[in-house]
Amino acid sequence: MLRLRFFLLICGLFTYNCISQNTTVAERAPTKALYDFSKEALLKHVKELSSDAYEGRETGTAGATKAKNYIVAEFEKLGVQPLGKTFIQTFPLPKNKKIEKGENIIGFIKGSEKPDAYIVISAHYDHEGIKQGKIYNGADDDASGISALFAFAEYFQKHPPKHSVILAAFDAEEKGLVGSFFYVKNPIVKKEQLKLNINMDMISRSDKKELYAVGPQYYKQLKPVVENLKTSGDINLKIGHKEWTYASDHAGFHKAKIPFIYFGVEDHKDYHKPTDDFENIHPAFYTNAVQTITTFFKAIDQKKL
């Protein structure tokens, strides 16, 4: 996730209020953790993608290619179809970048009742790569989001969505949200068919057990869904952090006036450091966060978007 450095840039480009306005969703008794996906598989994928073998998954590197192949293989195992002719959407990077191109991975699940209306569920698979000989593995940022995409695909095997779903593993998020902005401009389906973006970036650890939802501040139809959501385990779900409005891949959707909701946690001591490793995520919090996001999807999928 770009967070601070991109936030400072974007505040100079847009006139939105960049003051944090955090609202705690009304307290309620936590529900017993029952998962719509395999907890073991969820953790396995994070561990794999954030291992040294992927060399930090920087866009355009061998590690990123290895991650791309892993994601495509898992999508195929889980019955996800490519949205276009293939899963891969290649895009150019700005000329001032050393790397010439990136590769989004775009999967598709056909809706059972509203096949022409699409919900985009997204996460980014790139990270910081290797710096000064140290590997930045990006377990929380954002192997956690990519593994959650697999959890959604697993859920859809038994519970087909009413709306069509695009599972998007974006590339070059760390290069300036390049992959997601390219996708919004080149969505493969008609742009007006994109009804909502659910973006997941850094969802696997929180000492306070807090998961934030950004978006209801702008799209009021989302607010009651979040406020009435039954969280999993002891997740403390909050509406807030307007300063994250342009901090990750939901930014392009928002700029295109496509409603979004971004789920994420506050920065931790390992953010954008070589210590963002699998061993430092919080497995119980993570699985409960993914289930909470899945529950949000179930609720929003019932509505007319």
C-alpha positions in Angstrom: 0.0 0.0 0.0 1.2 3.5 -0.8 -0.5 5.2 2.2 1.5 8.2 3.5 3.7 9.1 0.5 0.9 8.7 -2.0 -1.6 10.5 0.3 0.6 13.6 0.5 0.8 13.7 -3.3 -2.9 13.1 -4.0 -4.0 15.8 -1.5 -2.2 18.3 -3.7 -4.1 17.1 -6.7 -7.6 16.8 -5.3 -9.7 19.1 -3.2 -11.3 16.5 -1.0 -11.1 16.9 2.8 -8.1 14.9 4.0 -8.9 15.0 7.7 -9.4 11.7 9.4 -13.0 11.1 10.5 -13.2 7.8 12.3 -16.5 6.3 13.4 -16.8 3.2 15.5 -19.6 0.9 14.3 -22.0 0.3 17.2 -20.7 -2.2 19.7 -22.3 -5.6 19.6 -21.6 -9.1 20.9 -19.1 -10.9 18.7 -20.4 -13.9 16.8 -18.7 -17.3 16.9 -16.2 -17.5 14.2 -17.6 -19.7 11.4 -15.7 -19.5 8.1 -17.0 -19.7 4.6 -13.5 -20.8 3.4 -10.6 -23.0 4.6 -8.6 -21.2 7.3 -5.7 -23.5 6.6 -5.7 -22.6 2.9 -6.0 -18.9 3.6 -2.9 -18.9 5.8 -1.0 -21.3 3.4 -1.4 -18.8 0.5 -0.1 -15.9 2.6 2.9 -17.9 3.8 3.7 -19.0 0.2 3.4 -15.6 -1.5 5.3 -13.8 1.2 8.2 -16.3 1.2 11.7 -15.4 0.1 11.2 -17.4 -3.1 9.1 -14.6 -4.5 11.8 -12.0 -3.9 9.3 -9.3 -2.7 7.2 -9.5 -5.9 8.3 -6.2 -7.3 6.6 -5.4 -10.7 8.5 -6.6 -13.7 10.8 -9.0 -11.8 11.1 -12.8 -11.8 9.4 -12.8 -8.3 6.4 -11.0 -9.7 6.2 -13.5 -12.6 6.3 -16.3 -10.1 3.5 -14.7 -8.1 1.5 -14.2 -11.3 1.8 -17.8 -12.2 0.8 -18.9 -8.7 -2.3 -16.7 -8.7 -3.4 -17.9 -12.1 -3.0 -21.5 -11.1 -5.0 -21.0 -8.0 -7.8 -19.3 -9.9 -8.0 -22.2 -12.3 -8.1 -24.7 -9.5 -11.0 -22.8 -7.9 -13.0 -22.6 -11.1 -12.4 -18.9 -11.8 -12.6 -18.0 -15.5 -10.6 -15.2 -17.2 -12.7 -12.1 -17.8 -11.0 -11.6 -21.2 -9.3 -14.0 -23.5 -6.7 -14.7 -20.8 -6.3 -13.8 -17.2 -3.6 -11.4 -18.0 -4.1 -7.7 -18.7 -0.8 -6.1 -19.7 -0.3 -2.4 -19.2 2.5 0.1 -19.7 4.3 1.9 -16.9 5.3 5.6 -17.1 8.4 6.2 -19.0 10.3 7.4 -15.9 10.0 3.9 -14.5 12.8 1.4 -15.0 10.2 -1.3 -15.7 8.3 -1.0 -19.0 5.1 -3.0 -18.2 3.0 -4.6 -15.5 0.4 -7.4 -15.6 -3.0 -7.4 -13.9 -4.7 -10.7 -13.3 -8.4 -10.5 -13.9 -10.7 -13.4 -13.1 -14.5 -13.7 -13.4 -17.4 -15.4 -11.7 -20.8 -15.1 -13.6 -23.7 -13.9 -11.5 -26.7 -16.1 -11.1 -29.3 -13.4 -11.2 -27.6 -10.1 -12.4 -24.9 -11.3 -14.8 -24.5 -7.8 -16.4 -23.8 -6.0 -13.1 -20.3 -6.5 -11.8 -18.8 -6.2 -8.3 -15.0 -5.9 -8.5 -13.1 -7.5 -5.5 -9.5 -6.5 -5.6 -6.1 -6.7 -4.0 -2.6 -6.1 -5.3 0.1 -8.8 -5.6 3.1 -6.6 -6.1 5.3 -5.3 -3.3 8.7 -3.6 -2.8 11.1 -6.3 -4.0 14.7 -6.3 -2.8 16.4 -3.3 -1.4 20.0 -3.2 -0.2 20.1 -7.0 -0.2 17.0 -7.3 2.0 13.7 -8.9 0.8 10.5 -7.0 1.4 8.1 -9.9 1.5 4.9 -7.9 2.1 2.9 -10.5 4.0 0.3 -8.0 5.2 0.9 -5.7 2.2 -0.7 -7.3 0.3 -0.3 -11.1 0.2 -3.1 -11.0 2.8 -5.5 -9.4 0.2 -4.5 -11.8 -2.5 -5.1 -14.8 -0.3 -8.5 -13.3 0.5 -9.3 -13.3 -3.2 -8.8 -17.1 -3.2 -11.1 -17.4 -0.1 -13.8 -15.6 -2.1 -13.3 -17.9 -5.0 -13.6 -20.9 -2.7 -16.8 -19.4 -1.2 -18.3 -18.9 -4.7 -17.8 -22.5 -5.5 -20.7 -23.4 -3.1 -22.5 -20.1 -3.1 -22.7 -18.5 -6.6 -23.0 -14.7 -6.4 -26.2 -13.0 -7.7 -24.1 -10.2 -9.3 -21.2 -11.1 -11.5 -17.9 -10.8 -9.7 -14.5 -9.7 -11.0 -11.6 -11.0 -8.9 -8.8 -8.5 -9.7 -5.2 -9.1 -8.6 -3.7 -5.7 -9.5 0.0 -5.1 -10.3 2.1 -2.0 -9.8 0.1 -0.6 -6.8 3.4 0.3 -5.2 4.4 2.1 -8.4 1.6 4.6 -8.1 -1.6 2.5 -8.4 -0.8 2.1 -12.1 -2.4 -1.3 -12.7 -5.8 -0.4 -11.1 -6.0 2.9 -12.8 -5.3 1.2 -16.1 -8.0 -1.4 -15.4 -10.7 1.3 -14.6 -9.9 2.9 -18.0 -9.9 -0.4 -19.7 -12.3 -2.6 -17.8 -12.9 -5.2 -20.5 -16.7 -4.9 -19.8 -18.5 -1.6 -20.1 -17.5 0.8 -17.4 -21.2 1.5 -16.5 -21.5 -2.2 -15.6 -19.0 -1.8 -12.7 -21.3 -1.2 -9.7 -18.9 -1.5 -6.8 -15.3 -2.1 -5.9 -14.4 -4.0 -2.7 -10.7 -3.4 -2.2 -8.5 -5.3 0.4 -5.1 -4.1 1.2 -3.4 -4.9 4.6 -6.0 -6.9 6.4 -4.0 -9.5 8.4 -2.9 -7.8 11.6 -4.0 -5.3 14.3 -3.0 -5.1 17.9 -6.4 -3.4 18.6 -8.3 -5.9 16.5 -9.6 -3.0 14.4 -10.6 -3.3 10.7 -11.4 -0.1 8.9 -14.0 0.5 6.2 -13.4 3.5 4.0 -16.1 4.5 1.5 -19.4 4.9 3.4 -18.4 8.5 4.0 -18.9 9.1 0.2 -21.5 6.4 -0.7 -24.2 6.6 1.8 -25.9 3.5 0.6 -23.0 1.5 2.0 -23.1 3.0 5.5 -26.1 1.1 6.9 -24.8 -2.2 5.5 -21.5 -1.7 7.4 -23.2 -0.4 10.5 -25.5 -3.4 10.7 -22.9 -6.0 9.7 -22.3 -9.0 12.0 -18.6 -9.2 12.4 -16.7 -12.4 12.9 -15.0 -13.2 16.2 -13.9 -10.1 18.1 -13.3 -7.8 15.0 -13.8 -4.1 15.8 -15.2 -2.7 12.5 -14.8 1.0 12.1 -15.9 3.5 9.4 -13.2 6.1 8.9 -9.8 7.3 7.6 -10.9 9.6 4.8 -7.1 10.2 4.3 -7.0 6.7 2.8 -9.4 7.6 0.0 -6.6 7.6 -2.6 -4.2 5.3 -0.7 -4.7 2.1 -2.6 -6.3 0.5 -5.7 -9.9 1.8 -4.9 -8.7 5.3 -5.9 -9.2 4.8 -9.6 -12.8 3.6 -9.1 -13.6 6.5 -6.8 -12.2 9.0 -9.3 -14.4 7.3 -12.0 -17.4 7.7 -9.7 -17.7 4.0 -9.2 -18.7 3.3 -5.5 -16.0 1.6 -3.4 -15.4 0.2 0.0 -11.8 -0.3 1.2 -11.0 -2.6 4.0 -7.7 -2.3 5.8 -5.8 -1.8 9.0 -3.7 1.0 10.4 0.0 1.1 9.7 2.1 -1.1 12.0 5.8 -1.2 12.8 6.6 -3.5 9.9 4.8 -1.5 7.2 7.0 -1.2 4.1 9.9 -2.9 6.0 11.7 -6.2 5.3 10.0 -7.5 8.6 6.5 -7.6 7.0 6.7 -11.4 7.2 4.2 -14.2 7.6 5.4 -14.8 11.2 4.2 -11.3 12.1 0.6 -11.5 10.9 -2.2 -12.2 13.4 -3.9 -15.4 12.1 -7.1 -15.2 14.2 -7.6 -11.5 13.4 -6.9 -12.2 9.7 -9.3 -15.1 9.3 -12.0 -13.1 11.2 -11.3 -10.0 9.0 -11.7 -12.0 5.8 -14.9 -13.6 7.1 -16.2 -10.1 8.0 -15.5 -8.9 4.5 -17.2 -12.0 3.1 -20.2 -11.2 5.2 -20.3 -7.7 3.8 -20.3 -9.1 0.3 -23.2 -11.4 1.1 -25.2 -8.4 2.3 -24.4 -6.2 -0.6 -25.0 -8.9 -3.1 -28.6 -9.0 -2.0 -29.2 -5.4 -3.0 -29.8 -3.6 -6.2 -26.6 -1.8 -7.2 
